[in-house]
Amino acid sequence: MFSNSLASDLTMWDFQIPRLSEAGYRILRYDSRGHGRSSVPPGPYNMETLTSDVVALMDDLGLNQAHFCGLSLGGMVGQMLGALHGKRLRSLILCDTSSYMAQREIWDERIALARRVGMEGLADATIDRWFTKTGQEKLKVEIEHIREVILGTSVEGYCGNGRAIHAMDLREIIKGISVRTLIVVGEQDQGTPVSAAEFIHRQIGSSVLKVIPNAAHFVNVEQADIFNAVLLEFLSGRLK
């Protein structure tokens, strides 16, 4: 089960689908509340609500358990899911995420900018945070699609989820995660850096940490082959 980042949609996992399908996994991707083709209720949202959305979707589909993989916002939801609903998980994969945002004023600024000028005012800076300069040169077609998704994101959805990130503090609750957990981070991630991944790793005793070189925030796209190999090795139980 894959959970998207802020200002993206379920297509962000396109690079993972062929490899996982070939390996025999059934795959569930969903657009988080306020994104893609999901509804956009008035904000602000919170992590409890976003986590409840996951459980409700699993219940509606009759899924008792799943491997859960989330990136950035999706990884924040994954942390709360693991802490509160660990019995619903076979394993947990947390990618380029954080348990707390110390510089909350950044989110005030981004939300205000989105309200004032729309997603056009955020797209370029977002791409620069999500990908290294090398990655932007190498993946021009893929990044153009991602840019279109950013521009197509609902301002209300962006701001509602931005408020959830602004208010989030999972630093204590994640100590209760006992399910087998993989933490993945791009070596050059600016927004949720290696230090944030290392903190989560220290808090979750059942976790393993992998730092992927030559990648920023969207590590699953920029270094898809390496990411997929790590993911499959973890899912198979070979990665300790």
C-alpha distance (Angstrom), angle and dihedral (degrees) to the residues before:
residue distance angle dihedral
M1 . . .
F2 3.81 . .
S3 3.82 126.1 .
N4 3.80 120.8 -164.7
S5 3.77 132.7 -132.1
L6 3.78 126.5 -110.9
A7 3.84 112.3 -71.8
S8 3.82 93.9 15.5
D9 3.78 135.6 86.5
L10 3.79 139.0 -145.3
T11 3.82 91.9 -71.0
M12 3.81 88.8 75.7
W13 3.81 85.9 82.5
D14 3.83 95.3 56.1
F15 3.80 91.5 112.3
Q16 3.79 92.0 57.0
I17 3.80 100.1 49.4
P18 3.85 101.1 75.9
R19 3.81 95.2 48.5
L20 3.79 94.9 45.6
S21 3.79 92.5 44.5
E22 3.80 90.4 51.7
A23 3.81 88.4 51.2
G24 3.80 90.0 55.9
Y25 3.79 101.7 -106.0
R26 3.79 123.5 144.0
I27 3.80 107.9 -132.4
L28 3.78 130.7 -147.1
R29 3.79 118.7 -173.2
Y30 3.78 121.9 177.0
D31 3.80 137.6 -178.9
S32 3.77 109.6 -119.0
R33 3.79 118.5 -123.7
G34 3.80 109.2 -70.8
H35 3.82 94.0 21.0
G36 3.77 138.8 94.5
R37 3.78 113.0 -23.7
S38 3.81 95.5 -18.0
S39 3.79 120.3 106.3
V40 3.80 122.0 -88.3
P41 3.81 108.4 -139.1
P42 3.81 115.9 -174.3
G43 3.80 112.0 -82.7
P44 2.89 164.3 -102.2
Y45 3.80 99.6 90.7
N46 3.81 128.9 -172.8
M47 3.77 136.4 -151.1
E48 3.79 92.5 -105.1
T49 3.81 90.7 58.8
L50 3.80 93.6 45.2
T51 3.80 90.0 49.9
S52 3.79 91.6 48.5
D53 3.81 87.6 54.2
V54 3.81 89.5 60.3
V55 3.80 93.7 49.4
A56 3.81 91.5 46.3
L57 3.81 91.4 51.0
M58 3.80 91.5 49.6
D59 3.79 90.5 48.3
D60 3.80 92.4 48.5
L61 3.81 90.9 51.7
G62 3.79 94.0 43.8
L63 3.79 94.4 -116.0
N64 3.77 111.2 152.6
Q65 3.81 93.9 -178.4
A66 3.80 139.9 6.4
H67 3.76 142.2 172.2
F68 3.83 102.1 -107.8
C69 3.81 122.5 -150.3
G70 3.79 122.0 -179.8
L71 3.80 133.5 169.7
S72 3.79 124.3 -150.4
L73 3.84 104.2 -37.6
G74 3.81 87.4 14.4
G75 3.79 89.1 53.6
M76 3.80 90.9 51.2
V77 3.79 88.8 53.7
G78 3.80 88.0 47.0
Q79 3.78 91.6 55.5
M80 3.79 92.6 54.4
L81 3.79 90.7 42.5
G82 3.79 90.4 53.8
A83 3.79 92.4 47.4
L84 3.81 97.5 46.1
H85 3.81 104.5 25.2
G86 3.78 104.6 26.6
K87 3.81 92.6 143.1
R88 3.82 88.6 66.2
L89 3.80 91.3 60.8
R90 3.77 132.0 82.0
S91 3.78 88.3 -173.8
L92 3.80 139.9 -20.5
I93 3.82 128.2 -129.9
L94 3.81 116.5 -167.9
C95 3.80 114.6 -169.9
D96 3.81 128.1 -168.9
T97 3.76 94.1 -26.4
S98 3.78 142.2 128.4
S99 3.79 138.4 -142.1
Y100 3.81 93.4 -142.2
M101 3.80 138.8 14.6
A102 3.79 109.3 -139.4
Q103 3.83 95.7 -173.9
R104 3.78 97.3 59.1
E105 3.80 92.4 163.1
I106 3.81 87.7 73.2
W107 3.79 88.8 65.6
D108 3.79 91.6 47.9
E109 3.81 88.0 54.7
R110 3.80 95.0 47.0
I111 3.79 93.2 47.5
A112 3.80 91.4 48.2
L113 3.82 90.7 48.8
A114 3.80 92.2 50.0
R115 3.81 90.6 49.8
R116 3.80 91.8 48.1
V117 3.83 104.1 43.4
G118 3.81 106.8 5.5
M119 3.79 129.6 -121.4
E120 3.81 91.4 -46.6
G121 3.78 87.8 77.2
L122 3.81 91.9 57.6
A123 3.80 104.7 38.8
D124 3.82 102.1 86.3
A125 3.80 95.6 44.9
T126 3.80 90.3 45.9
I127 3.80 92.7 53.6
D128 3.81 89.9 48.6
R129 3.82 90.3 53.9
W130 3.79 94.2 44.2
F131 3.82 98.6 49.1
T132 3.77 138.0 34.2
K133 3.81 117.5 -121.3
T134 3.80 89.0 -106.7
G135 3.77 90.9 51.8
Q136 3.79 91.4 50.1
E137 3.78 90.2 55.0
K138 3.80 93.9 45.9
L139 3.81 98.7 44.3
K140 3.79 103.5 39.8
V141 3.81 96.4 141.4
E142 3.79 94.0 45.6
I143 3.79 92.9 46.1
E144 3.79 92.0 49.6
H145 3.81 88.1 57.9
I146 3.80 90.2 48.6
R147 3.80 89.8 49.9
E148 3.81 89.8 53.5
V149 3.81 89.9 51.8
I150 3.82 90.6 51.4
L151 3.80 90.8 50.3
G152 3.79 90.4 47.6
T153 3.80 94.3 52.1
S154 3.80 114.7 113.5
V155 3.80 112.1 -107.3
E156 3.82 88.9 -141.1
G157 3.81 90.2 50.8
Y158 3.79 92.0 48.0
C159 3.78 93.4 48.5
G160 3.80 94.1 42.9
N161 3.79 91.4 53.7
G162 3.79 91.5 39.7
R163 3.79 88.4 60.1
A164 3.81 89.5 51.6
I165 3.80 89.4 54.6
H166 3.81 91.3 44.6
A167 3.82 91.9 55.2
M168 3.80 96.9 39.0
D169 3.80 122.1 119.8
L170 3.80 113.1 163.2
R171 3.80 97.6 154.3
E172 3.80 95.7 113.7
I173 3.79 102.3 30.0
I174 3.81 93.9 58.0
K175 3.80 90.0 65.1
G176 3.80 84.6 77.8
I177 3.81 94.3 61.5
S178 3.80 109.4 112.6
V179 3.81 102.1 162.1
R180 3.80 116.7 106.3
T181 3.81 105.4 -85.7
L182 3.80 135.8 -165.8
I183 3.79 118.7 -160.6
V184 3.81 115.9 -162.9
V185 3.79 127.0 -176.5
G186 3.79 136.4 170.6
E187 3.78 111.6 -117.3
Q188 3.82 91.3 -129.6
D189 3.81 98.7 42.2
Q190 3.82 108.6 140.0
G191 3.79 103.3 -175.6
T192 3.81 99.3 44.7
P193 3.80 101.0 19.3
V194 3.77 132.0 -167.6
S195 3.80 89.5 -92.4
A196 3.84 90.0 61.7
A197 3.81 90.5 51.0
E198 3.80 90.8 47.8
F199 3.80 90.3 53.3
I200 3.82 91.9 52.3
H201 3.81 89.1 47.3
R202 3.80 90.8 54.5
Q203 3.80 91.6 49.4
I204 3.81 96.0 49.5
G205 3.78 110.4 61.9
S206 3.81 93.3 -167.8
S207 3.81 94.0 56.3
V208 3.78 137.6 107.9
L209 3.81 122.6 -159.7
K210 3.80 126.8 -143.5
V211 3.81 122.1 -175.3
I212 3.79 112.3 -161.0
P213 3.82 116.5 -152.7
N214 3.80 126.5 -134.9
A215 3.79 93.4 25.7
A216 3.78 137.6 103.8
H217 3.83 127.2 -167.2
F218 3.81 102.5 -38.5
V219 3.79 92.6 56.1
N220 3.81 92.3 157.0
V221 3.82 89.6 63.1
E222 3.80 103.3 32.1
Q223 3.82 94.1 48.3
A224 3.79 99.2 18.9
D225 3.81 97.0 153.8
I226 3.80 93.5 52.2
F227 3.79 92.2 42.3
N228 3.80 92.5 50.5
A229 3.79 92.2 48.5
V230 3.81 91.8 51.0
L231 3.81 91.3 45.8
L232 3.80 93.9 51.2
E233 3.79 92.8 44.7
F234 3.81 89.2 53.1
L235 3.80 94.8 45.1
S236 3.80 90.7 50.7
G237 3.81 91.0 53.2
R238 3.80 94.6 -116.6
L239 3.80 95.3 111.0
K240 3.79 109.8 81.1
